[in-house]
Amino acid sequence: MADNHKPLRKISEAFKELEATVNSQTPDDLEVASFSRACSLISPLFGCLGIAFKFGEMDYVAKVNDLVEASKSVGTLQAMVERDVAANTVKKGGSHTRNLLLVKRGVDMVKVLFEQILVTDGNSLKNPATKAYAQVFAAHHGWAIKKAVAAGMYLLPTKAQLLQKLNEDEPSARIQMQSYITASAPVILYIDKLFLSRGLGVDW
């Protein structure tokens, strides 16, 4: 079957390319265009998780689209952050840098979700999804969103249903999930360093 119908494979391959850039001799050259393209491949995954991650899907897609737009006028993530720093708009709602931070959280949440799926037996995604949400997003959300997410956790698809939506069997899905976990880790670290090296912090 064509790779077009294998979203997990496309995600892991796109992040492998980003990982290669980040691990290269000139890691400052992570392009906004290639980063936002890789992140846009994750969007359907939020949709597959149903109502619990509706906040993530809507918010994430909008932020990724903003970075896609930004890529038309700025080359690298570093240059994009520098531009916002110079304009003193880093922490302003809707700034490209703020959106980058929120997109990075989405990338991180999927990484934790995959890690938890790989170590959790059984067909339920409730524990993996709850842990991923708690680890990455919970601290940044108000009571209303947390309540909606908690309710939505009872409506998650089963692991089998998720794999069916992603057109994967379990052995190949495990390989692709592990590949994404490995490839996304240095990319997440790179973005954290981008913020921390400028004294911006990552908890806002």
Beta strands, then each sheet from edge to edge (+ up, - down):
end
